[in-house]
Amino acid sequence: MNTKLTLTIEKEVIEIAKKYAKEKGQSLSEMVENYFKFVAVERMKIKETQLSPKVRKLRGIIKANDNLDYKQILPEELSKKYGV
């Protein structure tokens, strides 16, 4: 669902951003949305120093396919384990 957002930005900056977006084949709204998505993803990444030493040792030892859907596999495996 898209929601309208009103921003107050210097006119010169808007004009430059519009030209840049046009060169990239995007609307200014798409460009701003992509930036916000990038910022949100970066904030969600856990920093190595925030992990306990045990978790740091375990991090990255399991390799999985990119298309792995743990939300589908978890109920199946729990069902096998607990016989539900």
Secondary structure, 3 states (H helix, E strand, C coil): CCCCCCCCCCHHHHHHHHHHHHHCCCCHHHHHHHHHHHHHHHHHCCCHHHCCHHHHHHCCCCCCCCCCCHHHHHHHHHHHHHCC
